[in-house]
Amino acid sequence: MRKRIRPSAVTNVEVVNTLFGRYADLVADRIIPYQWDILNDRIADAEKSWCVENFRIAAGEKQGRHHGAVFGDTDAYKWLETVAFCIENHTGAEYKPVAEGLIELISRAQKPDGYLNTWYTIEHPDKCWTNLIEGHEMYSAGHLIEAGVAWYRATGERSLLDIGVRFADLIEKEFGPDGGRREGYPGHPEIELALVKLHEVTGNEKYLSLARWFIDMRGREPNYFIRERKANEGEYLFFDRYETAYAQAHMPPAEQETAEGHAVRAMYLFSAMADISERCGDEALRAACIRLWKSTTQRRMYITGGIGSSAFLERFTTDYDLPNDRMYCESCASVGLMMFGCRMAALTGEAGYYDEVERALCNTVLGGISMTGDHYFYVNPLEVWPDSCMSLTSMEHVKPVRQRWFDVACCPTNIARTLASLGSYIFSEDGESLFVNMLISSRISTRVSGGNLSLYLHSSFVQDGEVRMEVEKEGAEPAFIRLRVPPYYKMGELSINGKAILPEVDRGYTVIPVLEQGSFVITMKGRVVPRFFAAKEEVRADAGKVAVMLGPYVYCLEETDNGANLANVFVSPDSAIEIAQPEKPLPGDLPSLVFEGMRLSRSIVEEDALYGTPGFEMSPMKLKAVPYCLWGNREPGEMLVWMKALV
């Protein structure tokens, strides 16, 4: 029987990569205090959060109405989870007293029966659990529980965990299979993930059973959401039009074939399905997860790992519908894709799932935050013409520059907690093997096969093609390092202490045995070359276009390097791509890419006409591309990923 694969503990990992290590440090140095000021409405030129204010009103310490999103409590919970991860990874101890003060405030806002939701407590205490479609009560509870688990693991203290346990116990009394309990399930999946984590930390089976029940009940006939919608006729928070596929409730999850509806909801649900399948041995859910992963990544995902192509309802549409300039690609959706992918790797043991985890991380997730940590993208387009991003138009959702905050601010706190816990994505373990999932320079100290194992991963594969692992092993029992060698890396030689080896490859992982105690240096030499990519012919938006990548990084053109009207740029996929110096002040030592292209300098013969006789003229030019994840950190302007091809 295959051993269970678990993410490595954040406390055991230090990220030292020049790009990701910088962002990981930025979480504690800049992001946590900035977001705390935001949650307390101290940033004058930013959208107001109202988050802490709402807790004070719900606790009876102030008078007032609820302001902000109905799920605004989760911003505080994700902030606390980020602090917990930073305490655990030894960068955020100074924020513990501030976090403890917030936890005490949250505790005072909790009702005696365990209920906790500031919107309902302040505005509609008589309507709890009556609008599961829109109310986000269990979504908010899920983020509370996740924060409580993270806080307990980081500090050993139960203060926040006990708040979450009281709420979870109330939900378990209200909902479930036994007679007399409420029907229904969350409109926005999230608590299912949290209940699995709560089961792990408490050992209480009822939390795992409730998570499974929520998944099993979803989409059954008669459909709960349709009945609830009729009962609440004319009363809604967001949706005057609604379809059950939006919340993946159009059919039971185990029967679903395609990724539908709201992209974030989908990823959170699919992640929970993978969790339940892995822990309960549910083969139907396992098969569904594999189908839904393929539907998402092979037919409905952008080259950057962005998902959710429609701004209306932030949702999936149909296969290959991937417009570049007006798509949505919410940052949270790519965080969700990372969550789903790492769970699928644990469920199946297959390294290939990390191809898309890495794609999402290195492009959309990292691109969602500025290099200073205090500006954010909610929407992540692949083509930006700033003048067209106008209010009260179909382009209103696309922002040509990162924003200080949002009235719906799920993405900034989600990016923060992801970067703070990055070590658990880079490494995983099964008790016998240490899995190296991404070639991000890091240090880890853990126990494998009953002995201590430390590994320093030094990766400069983008710059010079080399990956080096310095290993210290204690104990006589054999251990294994399972290394994911990504498809873009062309390996030449793998050696231990200078001696070449030909290791076994198991489910995409290169298996390196470490049989004796002592010190070892494992070296992998190869190369990563920049390449042009095209999309499948069914992707209409990218027909006759090419994009350029270096390793996992998608590159883009910016106006500051290439001039305006980037839509007039053409490039041959046979052009030689030169690796050039990194652009300052962009962080991470990622090179820029330079190649020859052409600019359309004239289209029609007539001078003053809008339309006229074709008279195309092209001018040669040298193009410079920079990593998509770093765009928008210099002068504002146009941006373009997919370039018209000269064929």
N, C-alpha and C positions, 0 to 999 in steps of 0.2 A: 504493500500500500504506500502510495506516494506521501511523503511528509508534507505537512501544511506549511505554506510559504507565508511569512509575515513581514511587513515593512520593518526595517531596522528602527530602533528607538532613536528619536531625535537627539537625545542627550549624548549618544555615542558618536555623533557625526559632526565634523567641522567642515564646512564648505570653503575652499580656499581658491577656487577658480577666479581668474581676474574679472570675469563678467558676473557670474552668479554669486561669487563670494562678496563682490561689491554690493550687489542688491541685497544679499542676506544680511550684511552688516548695516545696510541702509534701513532695514526694518526697525532695528533697535535704535539706531542713531537719529533717524529722522521721521520714519513713517508712523511709529507708535505715538510719539508726542504730537505730531501734526494731526493725526486722526483723533486723538483725545481732545485737542482744541476744537476740532470740528464737531465732535459729539456734544461739546459744551457750548457750541455756537459762539466761539471766540474769534473766528476768522471773518473779518468784516465783509470782504468781497466774495465770499463763497455762499453757495446755497445753504440755508439753515437746515440743521439736522433735527433739532428738537428732541433728540434721543434721551439724553440725561434729564432734560426738563420733564418729559413724559413720565419717566420713572418717579420723579419727585412728586408729581401730581398724583400718580396712582398710589403712592405711598402715603398720601394725605399730608404731605409736608408743604404743599403749595396749592393754591386754587387756580383753576384754569381748565381750558379745553385741550383735547388731544390735537396735536399738529403733526404733520408729516405722514409718511406711508403707514398703512395698517400693520405692516411687518417691520416697522422701524426698530423695534426692540432688537432685532437680529444684528444690527450694526454694533451694538454694545457687546453682544455675545461673541461675535467674530473678533472684535477687538480684544476681548478677554482671552479668547483662544490663541490669538497671535501673541499676546503677552506671555501666556503659558508656554508656548513653544520657545519663545526667546529666553525665558527662565530656564527651560529644559536644555536649550543649546548654549547656555552660559553667556548670553549677551544681554539679557534684559532684567537682571535682578533689581535694578534701581526702580523699576515700575511696579514692583510688588505692592508697596503700600498704597499707591493710587488705585491699583486693581482691587485691592482688598476693600477700599472705601466704596468702590462701585458695587462689589459683591454684596456688601452690607445694605446698600440702597436697594438693590434688586430684591434682597430678602425681605425688606420692609414693604415692598410693593406686592409681594406674593400673598394671596388670600389664604386664610386658615386651612382651606381644604386642598391647597396646593396649586390652585389655578393662578396663572401668571400670563397676562397679556394686557399691556397698558391701554390699547385702543378699546377693547371691550370693557375693561375695568372703569375707564373714565367715561366713555360715551354710551355704551350699551351693555351694562352688566346683566340685563335680563335676556340677552340674545346669544349667550355663549353656545357654541356648537350648532347654531342654526344655519350657518352659511359656510359649510366646509369647502365649497367651490372657491370662494374668494377670501374667506376670513383669515387664512394663514395661521390659525392658532397652533396647529400641530407642526407646521413649518417652523414657526418661531420656537416652539418647544424643542424641536430637534436641534436647532443651533444652540439653545441653552444647554441641552444635555451634552452635546459635543464639547462645548466649552468647559462644562463641569468635569468631564472625563479628562480633558487635556490638563486642566488645573490640578486635578488630583494626581495625575502621573508626573507632573512637573514639580509639585510642592509636597505631595503626600497629605495635603489638607483636604477635608471633605466639604468645606463651606459651600462652594458653588455646586459640587456634585450632589449634595443633599437637597439643594433647591431643585435641581433637575430630577432627582429621584422622587421627590414629593409630587412634582407635576406628572412624571411618568406613571406613578402609581394611581393618580387621579384618572389619567387617560385610560389606563388599563381597567379601572373600575367602570368607566363610562362606555368603553368600546370593547367588543370582543364577541366570541362565539356563544357564550353562555346566555341563557334566557334573561330577558329584562334589560340587557345592555343596548346601547345605541347601535344603529347601523351606520354605514358610511366609512369613508377613508379620506385622507388628506387631498385637498385640491392641488396642493403643491407638495410632491414627495420631498422628504428630507428626514422626517422623524424615523423612517424605517432604517436608514443608515445609523442614526444616533442610537436607536434601541439595540442594534447589534453591538455597538461599542459599549453600551451600558451593560449588556449581558456579559461581555468579556471582562469588564472591570468588577462587576458584582457577583458573577456566577449565577445570577437568578434567571432561570429558564423562562419565566413569564414574559420577560422583555423580548427574547428571541421569538417566542410564540406569537406575541402581539405584532411584531414586525412582519412575520410570515402571514398572519391573518390579514393585515392591511393589503399585502400584495395579492393574496388569494382572492379577496373580495372585490378587488378592483375590476371594473368593467363587466361584472356579472349582470345578467338580466333577472328581474327588472332593474334597470340602471339607476343607481342611487342618485347620481347627479341630475338626471332628468326629473326624477321625482322631487328632489330638493328645489330645483329650478321652478317647478310648477307651484310648490308650496310658498315660495318667496316671490311670486309673480309681481313684477314691477319694482321690486326692491333689489338693487344690486349696487356693488361698490365700483366695479370696473366694466362689466360686460353687459351691454344691452343685446349683444349677439354672442352666442356661445355654442360650441360643439364639443362633445366629449373627447374627441381625439386631441384637443388642446392639452388635456391633462392625462393623456394616455389611458383614458377610461372608456374607450370605444369598444374594447374587447379585453378579455383576461390577458394579463401580461405574458403568460406562458404560450399564448396563441399568436402573439403579435409577430408580424413578418417584417415590418418596415418602421423606421424611426419617424414618428409623427409628432405634430403639435409643438408646444413650447420646448425649445431646445434644452433649457436648463432643467425643467421638470423631467424631461426624458432622461437626461444623463444621471440625475439623482435617483430616479426610479431604477434604471438599468444597473446602476452601481449597487443598489440594495438587492436587486435580483441576483446579482453575482455573489454578493455576501451570503444570502440565504441559500443559494445553490451550493456554495462551497461548504457551508457549515452543516447543512441538512441533507446533503446528497441528493438534491432535487434535480434529476436529469432533464425534466421538461424545462425548468427555468434555465439550466445550463445551455440547452440547445437554443432556447430563445435568445439568450445573451449573445451567443455566437452569431445568430442570424442578424440581430439588431446591431451588433458591432460592424458586421459587413455592410449592412444597409447604410449605416452612418458614414463609415470611412471610405467605402468604395464607390458610393454614388451621391453622397450629400455633404461632403466635407471640402473645404477650401484647401489650397496648397499650403496655407499657413496653419492648418489645424483649427480654423474657425468653423463653426457650425451654426445653423439657424439663418437661412438666407432671406427671410421675409421680415421687414420692420413691423408690419402689421402682425400683432400677437407674437412677435419674437420667435418665429417658428420655422420648422422645416416645411418645405412645400412638396416638390416632386423630384424624382431622380434627375440629377444633372442640372437643376435650376440653380445656378451659382453666379448671379450678377456681381460685378465687382465694385460698382460705385454707389449702390443704394442698398446693399445687403446690410445685415445686422451684425451677426457674429459677436454676440455679447461676450465680454470677457469671462463672465461666470460660466458660460457654456463651455468654453475651452478648459476652464478649471474642472468642470464636470467631466469632460472628455478624458482628462488626465486621471481623475478618480476612477472612472469606468475602466480605462486601459490597464491601470496597475492592478485592479481587482481581477480583470480577465487573465492577466499574466499569472497571478496567484492561483486562480481557479484551474487553469490549464497547464501551467508550467512552461508556457511558450514565451520566448523572449520577444517575438515579433510584435506583440502588443505595445511594447515600449517604443517602437518606431513612431507611432502616432502620439504617444505620451510626450515624447521628446519634441515632435513637430509642434504640438500645441504649446509646450513650455517655451521653446526657443523662439517662437514667433508671436502668436497672439497674446499669450499670458504675459510675457515680458514686455510686449509692445503696449500693454494696457496701462503701464505706469511710466512716468517720466524718469529720467536719470537722476532727478533730484528728489523723487519720492513723494512729491506733493501735488502732482497733476495726473489726471487719469483719463483713459478712454473707456467708455462704456460700449461703444460700437467700434468695430475694427474693420474698416473698408480696405480694399486693395487698390482703389483708385480714388484720388481726391482732387477735385477742382474747387478750391475754397469759395469762389464767387457764386457757385451754384448751391452751396449749403445754406439755403435761405430759410428763415422762419416762415411758417404757414405754407410750406410746399412739401412735396413728397421727399425732399432731401433734408428736411429739418432735423432728423435724427442723426445725421452724419456731422460730426464736428471736425473741422480742419486742424484744430489744436486741442490738446488735452485740457480737461476742465479741473477746477479746484475741487469740485464736489458735485453731487447730483441730488435731485429731490428723491429719487430712488437710488440708494447708494450701496446696493449689494456688492458691486464689483470691486471698489477699492479695498474693502475689508476682506473680501475673498482672495484677492491677489496677495494681500499682506499675509494672511494665514498660510497660503500656499508657499510663498517664499520663505517664511519662517520655519516651515516643516519640510524643506526641500530634501534634507538628508534621507527622509523615509521614502522618497521616490528614487533616489540614486541607488540605495542599497536595500536588499531584503535578505531574509534568512529562513532556513528550515531546520536549524539545529545541527545539521551536518555540513551545509554549504553556505557560503556567503555569495549572494548574487550581486554582481556589479551591473546595474541596469543602464546607466548612462555614463559616458566618459567625461564626467565633470570633476575637476580636481578637488579631492576631498580627503579627509582623514577619518578613519573609523576604528574604534576599539570595541570589541564585542567578544562573546563566547561562542565557539563553534566546536562541536564534538567534545564538549566537556572541558575545553581548554581556552585560554585567552588567545585571541587573534587580533592583531592590529595591522592595518593596511593603510599605506599612504599612496593614494592614486594621484599621480602627476600626469596630466594630459595636456599636451600641446599639439594634438593631432591636426587642428586647423592650421597651425603655423608651420609645423615641420613633420607631421605624420607620426610622431612618437607618443606612445603611452607607456608609462613606467609605474610599476606597483612595487613598493617596498613593503615586505611582509615580515612580521615577527609572530612566530607561533610557539605556544607553550603546550605541553602535553603530548603523549605518544599516540593518541588516536588519530587516524587519518582524517583530514578535512579537505574540502574542495572549494575552490574559487570558480564560480560560474560567471563567465564574462560574456556579456552581449557585445558582439562585434557588429556594429550597425552596417546596413547594406551599402552605404556610401563610402565605407572605409575599405580600401584595397590592401589587405594585409600581405606583407612580404615575408616577415619572419617573426616567430614567437620563441622566446628563450627564457630559461631560468638560470640565473647566475652565469649568463653568457653561453649556455649550452642550448642549442636549438631543440625544440620539442615539436611533436605532431600530435596535438591533443585530440581527444574525442569531442565531437559536437553533438549535444543532446538538446533537442527541441529549440534550437537556435542559440543555445549557450555553449561557448567554448569552455570545456571542463578542464581545469588545471588542478591536478592533485597536489596537495601539500601534505606529504606523508610523515615528515619528521619535524621535530621541534627545531627552532633555530631561526636564522635570518635568511631571507631569500629576496632576490630582485628579479621580478618578472618584467620583461621588456617586450613590447610589441612595436614593430616598425612597419610602416606602410605609407600610404599616401591618400590624401583627400584632394580631389580636383574640382574646381568649379565647373558646373554643367548647366546647359540650357535644358529646360523642360517644356513640354507641351501637354495640354490636357486631352483627354479622350474626346473623340470627334463629337460625341453627344453633348458635350458641354458647350452650348451655343455661345456663351459670353466670351469664351476663350478660343473660338475657332480662328485659326490662322495667326495665333499669338504664341509668344514664348515668354517664360520667366526664367530667372537665373538663381541657382542655389549653390552654396558652398557648405558641404556637410549637411547638418540639419537646418541651416539658416537660409531662409528665403531672403533675397535681396530686392531692393526697389530703387527707382530713380526718384530723386528729389529736385525740385525746381532750383534750389540754391546751388546745385552742382551742374545742372543740365539746361537751365533756362525754362521759360514758360511754355505752355501749350504742349505738354508731354504726349498728348494724344497723337501728335504729328511725328512721333519718333518711330523709326523702323530699325530692325536689326536682323541680320542673318544668323540662323542657328549654327552656321559653320564658322562664325567669327571666333577668333582666338580671344580667350579671356585672360587678362593679365591680373595677377594678384598684386595689389598696391598697398601702400601704407594705410594704416587706420586713419580715419578722418577725425581730427580734433574738433571739439572736445568730447567726442563720443567715447564711452567707457568700454572696457573689455578686451582691448587689443585685437578686435576682429578686423581683418583687412578690408579695404574697399576693393571693388572689382572694376576694371576698366576694359572696354571693348569698343570696336568701331561700330558706328551706326549711321543712319541717314535721317535727315529731317526733311519732311515735306515743306518746302518753302513757297510753293505756289500750286493751286488746285485748278483754277479756271482762268480763261484768257481775259475775260472782261474785268476791268479794274474795279468798278464800283458796284458790281452785282453781287447779290447774295447767292444766286445760282447761275450757272452759265456753262459755256463750252469747256469740256475737260482740257486742261493744259498742265499736266502734272510736271513739277520740277522738284528734284531732290538735291540736297546738299549734304556732303559727308560731314560727320562730326564724331568726336570721341565722347563716349558716354561713361559716366561714373555711377556705380551702384553701391549702396550702403545697406547694412542689415535692416530688414523690415522692422525688427524689434526695437530699433533705435531711431526710427524716423520721427520727425517732429520735435527733435531735441535741439535743433538749430534755428535757422530762420524759417518762419512759417511760409508755406507755399504748396504747390501741387506735389502730388506723390503718385507713382505708378508702379505696379508690380508686373502686369501682363503687357508686353510690348508687341506691336504688330510685327509679324515676321516677313522678311524678304525671302521669298521662296521661288 
